[in-house]
Amino acid sequence: MKKLLLLFLTVSLLVFITACSSDAEGEEPNEDTAGEEQQTEESSESDDNNEEEEATDEKVEAVFWHAMSGGGQESIEAIADNFNESQDKYTIIPEFQGSYEEALTKFRSVGGTEDAPAIIQTFEVGTKYMIDSGFIEPVQSFIDEEGYDISQLEENILNYYTVDEQLYSMPFNSSTPVMLYNKDAFEEAGLDPENPPQTFEEIKEAAEKLTVKDGDNTEKYGFSILNYGWFIEELIATQGGLFVNNDNGRTEEATEAVFNGEEGLRVFELIDDMNKAGTYGNFGSNWDDIRAAFQTEDTAMYLDSSAGVASTIENAPFEVGVSYIPYSEEAERNGVIIGGASLWMSNGIDQEKQQAAWEFMKFLQTPESQAKWHIDTGYFAINPAAYEEDIVQERWEEFPQLKVTVDQLQETKPSAATQGALISVFPEARQQVVTAMENVLQGTDPQEALDQAAEETNRVIEQANRANQ
């Protein structure tokens, strides 16, 4: 009996010890289990850190609205790709927005908000509107903060976008007018193809020899100008004339048009005289039409944008000459106003997007980028160092006429005239000049046509100035 009782106590003790041991394992994990749980926690923390690093490493995306189609769009996208691949902080996203006018209209609806693009391309006559809009951050603030050297860039291009010693936008696609002429036609008419006319009187004389008539029908006109206000502005400026008062609106707000002064009258009298003589070809206001007229030899001389020179040379069935735009013999040649467009930075957007925009603008000004842009599009290189790049030298060897456009720009005398006018209603003013041109071609007296255009321009200037007060 005692043996049975001892066995029972022994078994009970073993069961108790086993139970205690089991409870202890449940309360405190053994060493192996603790290691596994610690590894799981560390793995979780590591995953969180990786996600944070990935979020931090994501590139800042900045949208770039532009108005370039065709080859210009292809070049923009290629340069943006080069920038995106050159660094790991920013991604520029180019987006085509239609014409300059369409892009600006869209920008007006989102300017000053987070929905605005970081960069918008705006044509030169939109400069005053952009400055007054309150929607942009002047690039001068980034230039000053960083100490960026703009002396490396073309002064006669920077001048247009500089107001009160502040560079408001970064020049991009810049061009000037030049005169293109048919060298073969010059030889046939007994003119020296290497010595094109320079003054208004020389243009009239050469046009008489270049005009070809068959009875009452004119087969070939001597000279033509597109019905586009830009060319009239340039022909006035190269004489040293202004478009509006107060130094073209650069010392004070412009209050009236002055393009109907003696410089403007000389231009309109040139058109009027040649039109009456039958040596002036009126091919309307469409760029393609006047370029086609030149290609088909319907006109022997005409004014075009420097950006269109290379394509015209390539497509013409004759040798093309390029010369400076003509000027009145009653004035000195001053040079040309820059045309085209520039890049503006939005305000009211994330600062990182602004920084992305600034970095891209600087990338665009490198000689390599500017050389590519010049070759692809015909627009000037904002950084003249680009002209020393091999691809540019090779292009100039093929088309030496391109250098003429650069020489004319670099020989321009900086002044209020060649700096260009600043008015917020420039598109409306330009249309008034076009109407005046059309009226002269229909027989209206040149001074009367100019005065009417100036009067209408004054009206819209007054309205705009009143609205801005």
HUFENWO-V46013 format. One record per pair of residues at least 24 apart in sequence whose C-alpha atoms are under 10 Angstrom apart, sorted by the first residue. I is the first residue (numbers start at 0). J is the second residue. Records with the same first field share a line. If there is no record, write none. Layout:
# HUFENWO-V46013
I->J ; J
This chain:
# HUFENWO-V46013
55->88
56->87 ; 88
57->87 ; 88 ; 89 ; 90
58->83 ; 86 ; 87 ; 88 ; 89 ; 90 ; 91 ; 355
59->87 ; 88 ; 89 ; 90 ; 91 ; 349 ; 351 ; 352 ; 353 ; 354 ; 355
60->88 ; 89 ; 90 ; 91 ; 92 ; 117 ; 351 ; 352 ; 355 ; 356
61->89 ; 90 ; 91 ; 92 ; 93 ; 116 ; 117 ; 118 ; 348 ; 349 ; 351 ; 352 ; 353 ; 354 ; 355 ; 356 ; 359
62->90 ; 91 ; 92 ; 93 ; 94 ; 114 ; 115 ; 116 ; 117 ; 118 ; 119 ; 352 ; 355 ; 356
63->91 ; 92 ; 93 ; 94 ; 95 ; 96 ; 115 ; 116 ; 117 ; 118 ; 119 ; 120 ; 342 ; 343 ; 344 ; 356 ; 359
64->92 ; 93 ; 94 ; 95 ; 96 ; 97 ; 102 ; 103 ; 105 ; 106 ; 115 ; 116 ; 117 ; 118 ; 119 ; 120 ; 121 ; 342 ; 343
65->93 ; 94 ; 95 ; 96 ; 97 ; 98 ; 99 ; 102 ; 103 ; 118 ; 119 ; 120 ; 121 ; 340 ; 341 ; 342
66->94 ; 95 ; 96 ; 97 ; 98 ; 99 ; 100 ; 101 ; 102 ; 103 ; 119 ; 120 ; 121 ; 122 ; 340
67->94 ; 95 ; 96 ; 97 ; 98 ; 99 ; 120 ; 172
68->95 ; 96 ; 97 ; 98
69->376
70->375 ; 376
71->172 ; 372 ; 375 ; 376 ; 377 ; 378
72->376
73->375 ; 376
74->368 ; 371 ; 372 ; 373 ; 374 ; 375 ; 376
75->363 ; 368 ; 371 ; 372 ; 375 ; 376
77->368 ; 371 ; 372
78->359 ; 362 ; 363 ; 367 ; 368 ; 369 ; 371 ; 372
79->359 ; 362 ; 363 ; 368
81->362 ; 368
82->358 ; 359 ; 362 ; 363 ; 368
83->359
85->362
88->351 ; 355
89->351 ; 352 ; 354 ; 355 ; 356 ; 358 ; 359
90->352 ; 355 ; 356 ; 359
91->117 ; 118 ; 352 ; 355 ; 356 ; 358 ; 359
92->116 ; 117 ; 118
93->118 ; 119
94->119
96->120
98->122
99->123 ; 125 ; 340
100->125 ; 426
103->128 ; 129
106->134 ; 345
107->132 ; 134
109->134
110->134 ; 135 ; 345 ; 346 ; 347 ; 348
111->135 ; 136 ; 345 ; 346 ; 347 ; 348
112->345 ; 346 ; 347 ; 348 ; 349
113->345 ; 346 ; 347 ; 348 ; 349
114->347 ; 348
115->344 ; 345 ; 346 ; 347 ; 348
116->343 ; 344 ; 345 ; 346 ; 348 ; 352 ; 353 ; 356
117->342 ; 343 ; 344 ; 345 ; 346 ; 347 ; 348 ; 349 ; 350 ; 351 ; 352 ; 353 ; 354 ; 355 ; 356 ; 357
118->168 ; 341 ; 342 ; 343 ; 344 ; 345 ; 346 ; 352 ; 353 ; 355 ; 356 ; 357 ; 359 ; 360
119->168 ; 340 ; 341 ; 342 ; 343 ; 344 ; 345 ; 356
120->168 ; 169 ; 170 ; 171 ; 172 ; 339 ; 340 ; 341 ; 342 ; 343 ; 344
121->168 ; 170 ; 171 ; 172 ; 339 ; 340 ; 341 ; 342 ; 343
122->171 ; 172 ; 173 ; 338 ; 339 ; 340 ; 341 ; 342
123->159 ; 160 ; 170 ; 172 ; 173 ; 337 ; 338 ; 339 ; 340 ; 341 ; 419 ; 420 ; 421 ; 425
124->229 ; 338 ; 339 ; 340 ; 419 ; 420 ; 421 ; 422 ; 423 ; 424 ; 425 ; 426 ; 429
125->340 ; 341 ; 421 ; 422 ; 423 ; 424 ; 425 ; 426
126->159 ; 160 ; 161 ; 162 ; 167 ; 168 ; 340 ; 341 ; 343 ; 420 ; 421 ; 422 ; 423 ; 425
127->160 ; 162 ; 248 ; 420 ; 421 ; 422 ; 423 ; 424 ; 425
128->421 ; 422 ; 423 ; 424 ; 425
129->167 ; 168 ; 343 ; 423
130->160 ; 162 ; 167 ; 168 ; 343 ; 423
131->423 ; 467
132->423 ; 467
133->345 ; 346 ; 347
134->343 ; 344 ; 345 ; 346 ; 347
135->167 ; 168 ; 343 ; 344 ; 345 ; 346 ; 347 ; 348
136->167 ; 168 ; 343 ; 344 ; 345 ; 346 ; 347 ; 353
137->165 ; 166 ; 167 ; 168 ; 169 ; 343 ; 344 ; 345 ; 346
138->165 ; 166 ; 167 ; 168 ; 169 ; 342 ; 343 ; 344 ; 345 ; 353 ; 356 ; 357 ; 360
139->164 ; 165 ; 166 ; 167 ; 168 ; 169
140->165 ; 166 ; 167
141->353 ; 354 ; 357 ; 358
142->166 ; 357
147->361
149->364 ; 382
150->382
151->364 ; 365 ; 381 ; 382 ; 383 ; 384
152->364 ; 365 ; 380 ; 381 ; 382 ; 383 ; 384
153->379 ; 380 ; 381 ; 382 ; 383 ; 384 ; 408 ; 409
154->381 ; 382 ; 383 ; 408 ; 409 ; 413
155->334 ; 335 ; 336 ; 337 ; 381 ; 408 ; 409 ; 410 ; 411 ; 412 ; 413 ; 414 ; 417 ; 418
156->336 ; 337 ; 338 ; 379 ; 380 ; 381 ; 382 ; 408 ; 409 ; 418
157->337 ; 341 ; 381 ; 418
158->336 ; 337 ; 413 ; 414 ; 415 ; 417 ; 418 ; 419
159->336 ; 337 ; 338 ; 413 ; 415 ; 417 ; 418 ; 419 ; 420 ; 421
160->337 ; 340 ; 341 ; 418 ; 419 ; 421
161->249 ; 418
162->248 ; 249 ; 250 ; 421
163->249 ; 250
167->341 ; 342 ; 343 ; 344
168->340 ; 341 ; 342 ; 343 ; 344 ; 360
169->340 ; 341 ; 342 ; 343 ; 344 ; 357 ; 360 ; 361 ; 363 ; 364 ; 381
170->337 ; 339 ; 340 ; 341 ; 342 ; 343 ; 360 ; 363 ; 364 ; 380 ; 381
171->339 ; 340 ; 341 ; 342 ; 343 ; 360 ; 363 ; 364 ; 369 ; 372 ; 378 ; 379 ; 380 ; 381
172->306 ; 337 ; 338 ; 339 ; 340 ; 341 ; 342 ; 369 ; 372 ; 373 ; 376 ; 377 ; 378 ; 379 ; 380 ; 381
173->304 ; 305 ; 306 ; 337 ; 338 ; 339 ; 340 ; 341 ; 373 ; 377 ; 378 ; 379 ; 380 ; 381
174->304 ; 305 ; 306 ; 307 ; 335 ; 336 ; 337 ; 338 ; 339 ; 340 ; 377 ; 378 ; 379 ; 380 ; 404 ; 405 ; 408
175->229 ; 230 ; 233 ; 303 ; 304 ; 305 ; 306 ; 323 ; 324 ; 334 ; 335 ; 336 ; 337 ; 338 ; 339 ; 378 ; 379 ; 404 ; 405 ; 407 ; 408
176->229 ; 230 ; 233 ; 234 ; 302 ; 303 ; 304 ; 305 ; 306 ; 307 ; 308 ; 322 ; 323 ; 324 ; 335 ; 336 ; 337 ; 338 ; 404 ; 407 ; 408
177->230 ; 233 ; 301 ; 302 ; 303 ; 304 ; 305 ; 306 ; 307 ; 308 ; 321 ; 322 ; 323 ; 324 ; 325 ; 335 ; 403 ; 404 ; 407
178->222 ; 223 ; 224 ; 300 ; 301 ; 302 ; 303 ; 304 ; 305 ; 308 ; 320 ; 321 ; 322 ; 323 ; 324 ; 325 ; 404
179->222 ; 293 ; 299 ; 300 ; 301 ; 302 ; 303 ; 304 ; 305 ; 308 ; 311 ; 312 ; 319 ; 320 ; 321 ; 322 ; 323 ; 324 ; 400
180->221 ; 222 ; 293 ; 296 ; 298 ; 299 ; 300 ; 301 ; 302 ; 317 ; 318 ; 319 ; 320 ; 321 ; 322
181->209 ; 221 ; 293 ; 294 ; 296 ; 298 ; 299 ; 300 ; 301 ; 315 ; 316 ; 317 ; 318 ; 319 ; 320 ; 321
182->299 ; 300 ; 317 ; 318 ; 319 ; 320 ; 321
183->299 ; 316 ; 317 ; 318 ; 319 ; 320
184->208 ; 209 ; 210 ; 219 ; 221 ; 296 ; 298 ; 299 ; 300 ; 317 ; 318 ; 319
185->209 ; 299 ; 300 ; 320
192->318 ; 319 ; 320
193->320 ; 321 ; 322
194->320 ; 322
195->300 ; 320 ; 321 ; 322 ; 323 ; 325
196->300 ; 322 ; 323 ; 324 ; 325 ; 326
197->322 ; 323 ; 324 ; 325 ; 326 ; 327 ; 328 ; 332
198->324 ; 325 ; 326 ; 327 ; 328 ; 329 ; 330 ; 331 ; 332
199->265 ; 266 ; 268 ; 269 ; 270 ; 324 ; 325 ; 326 ; 327 ; 328 ; 329
200->269 ; 325 ; 326 ; 327 ; 328
201->325 ; 326 ; 327 ; 328
202->269 ; 273 ; 300 ; 325 ; 326
203->269 ; 270 ; 272 ; 273 ; 276 ; 278 ; 279
204->273 ; 278
205->278 ; 299 ; 300
206->273 ; 276 ; 277 ; 278 ; 279 ; 298 ; 299 ; 300
207->273 ; 276 ; 277 ; 278 ; 279
208->278
209->278 ; 298 ; 299 ; 300
210->277 ; 278 ; 279 ; 280 ; 297 ; 298 ; 299
211->277 ; 278 ; 297 ; 298 ; 299
212->277 ; 278
215->277
216->277
217->277 ; 278 ; 280 ; 297
218->296 ; 297 ; 298
219->278 ; 279 ; 280 ; 292 ; 293 ; 295 ; 296 ; 297 ; 298 ; 299
220->273 ; 274 ; 277 ; 278 ; 279 ; 280 ; 281 ; 292 ; 293 ; 296 ; 297 ; 298 ; 299 ; 300 ; 301
221->273 ; 277 ; 278 ; 279 ; 280 ; 296 ; 297 ; 298 ; 299 ; 300 ; 301
222->270 ; 273 ; 274 ; 277 ; 278 ; 279 ; 280 ; 281 ; 293 ; 297 ; 298 ; 299 ; 300 ; 301 ; 302
223->270 ; 273 ; 274 ; 278 ; 279 ; 280 ; 281 ; 282 ; 283 ; 289 ; 292 ; 293 ; 297 ; 298 ; 299 ; 300 ; 301 ; 302 ; 303
224->270 ; 279 ; 280 ; 281 ; 282 ; 283 ; 284 ; 289 ; 300 ; 301 ; 302 ; 303
225->280 ; 281 ; 282 ; 283 ; 284 ; 285 ; 286 ; 288 ; 289 ; 290 ; 301 ; 302 ; 303 ; 433 ; 436
226->281 ; 282 ; 283 ; 284 ; 285 ; 286 ; 289 ; 430 ; 432 ; 433 ; 434 ; 435 ; 436 ; 437
227->283 ; 284 ; 285 ; 286 ; 429 ; 430 ; 432 ; 433 ; 434 ; 436
228->284 ; 426 ; 428 ; 429 ; 430 ; 431 ; 432 ; 433 ; 434 ; 435 ; 436
229->304 ; 336 ; 338 ; 429 ; 430 ; 432 ; 433
230->266 ; 302 ; 303 ; 304 ; 324 ; 336 ; 433
231->258 ; 262 ; 263 ; 266 ; 267 ; 429 ; 432 ; 433 ; 436
232->258 ; 262 ; 263 ; 266 ; 335 ; 336 ; 416 ; 417 ; 419 ; 420 ; 429 ; 432
233->324 ; 325 ; 326 ; 334 ; 335 ; 336 ; 337 ; 338 ; 416 ; 417 ; 419
234->262 ; 263 ; 265 ; 266 ; 267 ; 324 ; 325 ; 326 ; 327 ; 332 ; 333 ; 334 ; 335 ; 336
235->259 ; 260 ; 261 ; 262 ; 263 ; 264 ; 265 ; 266 ; 326 ; 327 ; 333 ; 335 ; 416 ; 417
236->262 ; 263 ; 326 ; 332 ; 333 ; 334 ; 335 ; 336 ; 414 ; 415 ; 416 ; 417 ; 418 ; 419 ; 420
237->262 ; 324 ; 325 ; 326 ; 327 ; 330 ; 331 ; 332 ; 333 ; 334 ; 335 ; 336 ; 411 ; 412 ; 416 ; 417
238->262 ; 263 ; 265 ; 266 ; 325 ; 326 ; 327 ; 328 ; 329 ; 330 ; 331 ; 332 ; 333 ; 334 ; 335 ; 416 ; 417
239->326 ; 330 ; 331 ; 332 ; 333 ; 334 ; 335 ; 412 ; 414 ; 415 ; 416 ; 417
240->330 ; 333 ; 415 ; 416 ; 417
241->414 ; 415 ; 416 ; 417 ; 418 ; 419 ; 420
242->415 ; 416 ; 419 ; 420 ; 421 ; 422 ; 428 ; 453
243->416 ; 419 ; 420 ; 421 ; 422 ; 453 ; 456 ; 457 ; 460
244->420 ; 421
245->415 ; 420 ; 421
246->414 ; 415 ; 416 ; 418 ; 419 ; 420 ; 421
247->414 ; 415 ; 416 ; 417 ; 418 ; 419 ; 420 ; 421 ; 422
248->415 ; 419 ; 420 ; 421 ; 422
249->415 ; 418 ; 419 ; 420 ; 421 ; 422
250->415 ; 421
251->421
252->421 ; 422 ; 423 ; 460 ; 464
253->420 ; 421 ; 422 ; 423 ; 457 ; 460 ; 461 ; 464
254->422 ; 456 ; 457 ; 458 ; 459 ; 460 ; 461 ; 463 ; 464
255->422 ; 453 ; 454 ; 455 ; 456 ; 457 ; 458 ; 459 ; 460 ; 461
256->422 ; 428 ; 450 ; 452 ; 453 ; 454 ; 455 ; 456 ; 457 ; 458 ; 460
257->449 ; 450 ; 453 ; 454 ; 456 ; 457
258->432 ; 449 ; 450 ; 452 ; 453
259->432 ; 445 ; 446 ; 447 ; 448 ; 449 ; 450 ; 451 ; 452 ; 453 ; 454
260->446 ; 449 ; 450 ; 453
261->446
262->326 ; 327 ; 329 ; 330
263->445 ; 446 ; 449
264->445 ; 446 ; 447 ; 448 ; 449 ; 450
265->326 ; 327 ; 329 ; 445 ; 446
266->326 ; 327 ; 445
267->435 ; 436 ; 439 ; 440 ; 444 ; 445 ; 446 ; 448 ; 449
268->439 ; 444 ; 445 ; 446
269->327 ; 445
270->436 ; 439 ; 440 ; 445
271->436 ; 439 ; 440 ; 441 ; 442 ; 443 ; 444 ; 445
272->440 ; 445
273->440
274->439 ; 440 ; 441 ; 442
275->440 ; 442
279->440
281->437 ; 440
283->433 ; 437
284->433 ; 437
290->315
291->315
293->319
294->319
304->338 ; 339 ; 377 ; 378 ; 404
305->338 ; 376 ; 377 ; 378 ; 379 ; 400 ; 401 ; 403 ; 404 ; 405
306->339 ; 373 ; 375 ; 376 ; 377 ; 378 ; 379 ; 401 ; 404
307->376 ; 377 ; 378
308->376 ; 377 ; 378 ; 398 ; 400 ; 401 ; 404
309->374 ; 375 ; 376 ; 377 ; 394 ; 395 ; 397 ; 398 ; 399 ; 400 ; 401
310->376 ; 377
312->398 ; 400
313->398
319->400
320->399 ; 400 ; 403
321->399 ; 400 ; 401 ; 402 ; 403 ; 404
322->400 ; 403 ; 404 ; 407
323->403 ; 404 ; 406 ; 407 ; 408
324->404 ; 407
332->410 ; 411 ; 412
333->407 ; 410 ; 411 ; 412 ; 413 ; 414 ; 416 ; 417
334->407 ; 408 ; 409 ; 410 ; 411 ; 412 ; 413 ; 414 ; 416 ; 417
335->407 ; 408 ; 409 ; 410 ; 411 ; 412 ; 413 ; 416 ; 417 ; 418 ; 419
336->408 ; 411 ; 412 ; 413 ; 414 ; 415 ; 416 ; 417 ; 418 ; 419 ; 420
337->379 ; 408 ; 417 ; 418 ; 419
338->378 ; 419
339->378 ; 379
367->391
377->401 ; 404
378->404 ; 405
379->404 ; 405 ; 408
380->405
383->409
422->460 ; 463 ; 464
423->459 ; 460 ; 463 ; 464
424->456 ; 457 ; 459 ; 460 ; 461 ; 462 ; 463 ; 464
425->456 ; 459 ; 460
427->455 ; 456 ; 459 ; 460
428->452 ; 453 ; 455 ; 456 ; 457 ; 458 ; 459 ; 460
429->456
430->456
431->455 ; 456
432->456
